[in-house]
Amino acid sequence: MASPTHSTVINNDHLSSSYAHDFYVPYSRLLNPVCLSALTLLGPLCYFIYQDYASFLNLGPGGTPSTFLGYLRITFLRLFALRNPHIPAPIPAVLRPQSGYMTPQRAAKLPKRAGVRPKVTGIAPHRQITQKGTLANFAELSQSVRALAAAHATRLALGTSCFEKHGTGLFSLNPVNRTCNGEICHAHPSDGSLHLTLHPADARVVLEKCWGERHPLARGGWCTRFVPSGFVMVYAPRDAEELKVVMEIIRAAVWWVSGWALEDEKNDVVAGSEEIVSWHDALEKSLDSVGACDICAS
């Protein structure tokens, strides 16, 4: 005959087992579809992240480290990217001068780029992935920029790009408009494109003639901690004639960052400190424009 204590233990064990079974069955029925749905979605999500990360790495080195943390940073910055980088930014009313290096005469001489725009992707790196320049095109571009720096050695210099953290950039030794250590432009060996900083009126000419587009973060406000509001990508030159156009755009960047034009180093000073203050006060406001259509072929 079993003792009462032993019988109580058996009964308690039976009750515990019965309670656990009654609790588990309905919740298992509830959780199984949820888990299955989560697993069904998790697979494609992981594959998308893998593919997106691989695309980020395939753009090559840039201003952001080629690591997963660098990828996460760029993924966050996508939330603030321009919706349409082909739409020019407005010219702030307080900006002096209101006109840029591209006078009506110079702008009229600048031809429209032939063909459709190339496909561009990324933020940092920000790269042209179609219609890339050849190695010979890039060598000619690099040589032209080096010759420009050598011809104006008292005002211009070459050095490691401040924006890209590698590669060669063209710098102003006495900049009047704030960029990264006075950087005027840098070119990308991987695709032959360039980044440079322009007066908004000159950027408008470049965009309207389909020679480039705004950087995704060139919208002013707090994004100026990454790139200036006039930061533009110029597409890779594909031949000698396009190289002449690109060099003219680089001269516009020299004028804006340095405050002088290459044609007249002594007299063509265009901006004083009061203009710089007005420029940056104006560009603290958002320069993002939306709702317009691209005027170039796509």
Secondary structure, 3 states (H helix, E strand, C coil): CCCHHHHHHHHHHHHHHHHHHHHHHHHHHHHHHHHHHHHHHHHHHHHHHHHHHHHHHHCCCCCCCCCHHHHHHHHHHHHHCCCCCCCCCCCCCCCCCCCCCCCHHHHHHCCCCCCCCCCEEECCCEEECCCCCCHHHHHHHHHHHHHHHHHCCCCEEEEECCCCCCCEEEEECCCCCCCCCCEEEEECCCCCCEEEECCHHHHHHHHHCCCEEECCCCCCHHHHHCCCCCEEEECCCCCHHHHHHHHHHHHHHHHHHHCEECCEEEEEECCCHHHHHHHHHHHCCCCCCCCCCCCCCC
